[in-house]
Amino acid sequence: MPLIRWISDRDVRVHGDRPFHVLDWQAQQLLNDRRAELVDEAALAELTKPELVEVAEQAGVQVPKRDAKGHFVKALTEAE
């Protein structure tokens, strides 16, 4: 399940620009339409810890909330 984020202005206004997981075919369609981009480790590192917690919960990745940001980034990139 790829991790993507919205990049089109219209979608960002409606949904925000936080990363989220989608099915492979949905990611491919959004990437082809240039509405979203894949999120890499560097982009995840830019997020705040509460944002990383939210992304991890949405992705179903189990990381203790007390862990450092780096543990969240690593767990999310390995989950892809």
C-alpha positions in Angstrom: 0.0 0.0 0.0 1.8 3.2 -1.2 2.0 6.3 1.0 1.1 9.4 -1.0 0.0 13.0 -0.4 -2.1 15.4 -2.4 -0.2 18.0 -4.5 -2.9 19.6 -6.6 -4.1 22.9 -5.1 -7.8 21.9 -5.2 -7.2 18.6 -3.4 -4.9 20.2 -0.8 -7.6 22.7 0.0 -10.2 20.0 0.4 -8.1 17.2 2.0 -4.9 18.8 3.3 -1.4 17.6 2.4 -0.8 15.0 5.0 0.4 11.6 3.8 -2.0 8.7 3.6 -2.1 5.1 2.3 -4.1 4.1 -0.7 -4.5 0.9 -2.7 -1.9 0.4 -5.5 -4.3 1.1 -8.3 -5.6 4.3 -6.6 -2.0 5.5 -6.2 -1.2 4.8 -9.8 -4.3 6.7 -11.0 -3.6 9.7 -8.7 0.1 9.8 -9.8 -0.9 9.6 -13.4 -3.4 12.4 -13.0 -0.6 14.4 -11.2 -2.9 15.0 -8.2 -0.6 13.3 -5.7 3.0 12.3 -5.2 4.7 9.4 -3.4 5.9 10.2 0.1 9.5 9.2 0.8 11.5 9.0 4.0 12.7 12.7 3.7 9.1 13.9 3.4 8.1 11.9 6.5 10.9 13.3 8.5 9.5 16.8 7.9 6.3 16.0 9.7 5.7 16.7 13.3 5.4 13.9 15.8 1.6 14.2 16.2 1.3 14.1 12.4 3.4 11.0 12.3 1.3 9.4 15.0 -1.8 10.1 12.9 -0.3 8.7 9.7 0.9 5.6 11.5 -2.6 5.0 13.0 -4.2 5.4 9.6 -1.7 3.0 8.1 -2.1 0.4 10.9 1.5 0.6 11.8 2.1 -0.2 15.5 4.7 2.2 17.1 4.5 3.2 20.8 3.5 6.9 20.9 6.5 7.6 23.2 9.0 6.5 20.6 11.1 9.1 18.7 10.2 10.5 15.4 12.8 8.4 13.7 11.1 5.2 14.8 7.8 6.4 13.2 9.6 7.3 10.0 11.4 3.9 9.8 8.2 1.9 10.6 6.2 3.8 8.0 8.8 3.4 5.3 9.2 -0.3 6.0 5.4 -0.8 6.0 5.2 0.3 2.3 
